[in-house]
Amino acid sequence: MIRVLDEARSLAFYELALGLTVAEKIEFIDFSLIYLSNAEQTFELELTVNQGRTESYDLGNGYGHLAVSVEDVRAEHARLSEVGLTVTPIKTFENDGRVVGTFFFLTDPDGYKIEVLQRGAPGRFL
């Protein structure tokens, strides 16, 4: 996931550069999630657009991170906890009663956050 300032500019760039088009857009009150993909691969990019933002993001606070999907997010959370790795509690993210994702974050030795998502929720993570 990456945060973008100008939705139209970003959509045009990713379509031109990588052939990615909108697979789904989910609008919240103050931000939107836009999922981009193409038919050539299972890769999907999530863009987050914060409403009312006028300044470009400093990449230090843009909240970009690696995300991986797993077959059973609860089992993976338990396994990682048992081996002593740093994980956040599991969260379920919903919009209008629809589960958008179930996930937790894992911290690597350098402090980077890695999002671990339940595969298939919302059907985006193959």
C-alpha positions as CSV (number, residue, x, y, z in Angstrom):
1,M,0.0,0.0,0.0
2,I,1.2,3.5,-0.8
3,R,-0.4,6.8,0.0
4,V,-0.9,9.1,-3.0
5,L,-1.7,12.8,-3.2
6,D,-3.5,13.0,-6.6
7,E,-5.7,10.1,-7.5
8,A,-6.1,10.8,-11.2
9,R,-2.4,11.4,-11.7
10,S,-1.5,8.2,-9.9
11,L,-4.1,6.1,-11.8
12,A,-2.8,7.4,-15.1
13,F,0.8,6.7,-14.2
14,Y,0.2,3.1,-13.0
15,E,-1.9,2.3,-16.1
16,L,0.7,3.7,-18.4
17,A,3.7,2.4,-16.6
18,L,2.5,-1.0,-15.5
19,G,-0.8,-1.7,-17.1
20,L,-2.6,-1.6,-13.8
21,T,-6.2,-0.6,-13.7
22,V,-8.8,-0.2,-11.0
23,A,-10.0,-3.6,-9.8
24,E,-12.0,-2.0,-6.9
25,K,-12.4,1.3,-5.1
26,I,-13.7,1.5,-1.5
27,E,-14.6,4.9,-0.3
28,F,-14.6,5.8,3.4
29,I,-15.5,9.2,4.9
30,D,-12.0,10.7,4.8
31,F,-10.0,8.3,2.6
32,S,-10.3,5.9,-0.3
33,L,-8.7,2.6,-1.0
34,I,-8.1,1.8,-4.6
35,Y,-6.9,-1.7,-5.7
36,L,-5.0,-1.8,-9.0
37,S,-4.2,-5.0,-10.9
38,N,-3.9,-6.5,-14.3
39,A,-4.6,-9.9,-15.9
40,E,-0.9,-10.8,-16.3
41,Q,-0.1,-11.5,-12.6
42,T,-1.5,-11.9,-9.1
43,F,0.3,-8.7,-7.9
44,E,-2.0,-6.0,-6.7
45,L,-1.2,-2.5,-5.5
46,E,-3.3,-0.7,-3.0
47,L,-3.4,3.1,-3.2
48,T,-4.7,5.1,-0.3
49,V,-6.0,8.6,-1.0
50,N,-6.6,10.8,2.1
51,Q,-9.3,13.3,1.4
52,G,-8.3,17.0,1.8
53,R,-4.6,16.3,1.7
54,T,-2.8,19.1,-0.2
55,E,0.9,18.4,0.6
56,S,3.1,15.7,-0.9
57,Y,4.0,12.9,1.4
58,D,7.5,12.7,2.9
59,L,8.3,9.1,2.3
60,G,9.2,8.8,6.0
61,N,5.6,9.2,7.0
62,G,3.8,7.8,4.0
63,Y,3.1,4.5,5.8
64,G,4.2,2.4,2.8
65,H,4.8,-1.2,3.8
66,L,5.1,-4.7,2.6
67,A,2.1,-6.9,2.9
68,V,1.9,-10.7,2.5
69,S,-1.2,-12.9,2.5
70,V,-1.5,-16.2,4.4
71,E,-3.9,-19.1,4.4
72,D,-4.8,-18.8,8.1
73,V,-4.0,-15.4,9.7
74,R,-4.8,-16.6,13.2
75,A,-2.6,-19.7,13.0
76,E,0.2,-17.6,11.6
77,H,-0.2,-15.0,14.4
78,A,0.0,-17.8,17.0
79,R,3.1,-19.4,15.3
80,L,5.0,-16.1,15.1
81,S,4.0,-15.2,18.7
82,E,5.2,-18.6,19.9
83,V,8.6,-18.1,18.4
84,G,9.0,-14.8,20.1
85,L,8.6,-12.4,17.2
86,T,6.9,-9.0,17.7
87,V,3.4,-8.9,16.4
88,T,0.4,-6.6,16.9
89,P,-3.1,-7.9,17.8
90,I,-5.2,-9.2,14.9
91,K,-7.6,-6.6,13.6
92,T,-10.6,-6.8,11.3
93,F,-11.1,-3.8,9.0
94,E,-14.7,-3.3,7.9
95,N,-16.6,-0.8,5.7
96,D,-20.4,-0.7,5.8
97,G,-20.6,-4.1,7.4
98,R,-18.3,-5.7,4.8
99,V,-15.0,-7.2,6.0
100,V,-12.2,-5.5,3.9
101,G,-9.4,-7.4,5.6
102,T,-8.2,-9.3,8.7
103,F,-4.6,-8.6,9.5
104,F,-1.8,-8.0,12.0
105,F,1.7,-6.4,11.7
106,L,5.0,-8.1,12.2
107,T,8.1,-6.1,13.0
108,D,11.4,-7.1,11.4
109,P,14.8,-6.7,13.1
110,D,15.2,-3.2,11.7
111,G,11.8,-2.0,12.8
112,Y,10.0,-2.3,9.5
113,K,6.3,-3.2,9.7
114,I,5.1,-6.1,7.6
115,E,1.3,-6.5,7.2
116,V,0.2,-10.1,7.4
117,L,-3.3,-10.5,5.8
118,Q,-5.9,-13.3,5.7
119,R,-5.9,-14.6,2.1
120,G,-9.3,-14.2,0.5
121,A,-10.6,-11.3,2.6
122,P,-11.8,-9.3,0.8
123,G,-10.8,-11.6,-2.1
124,R,-7.9,-9.4,-3.1
125,F,-5.1,-11.4,-1.7
126,L,-4.6,-14.5,-3.8
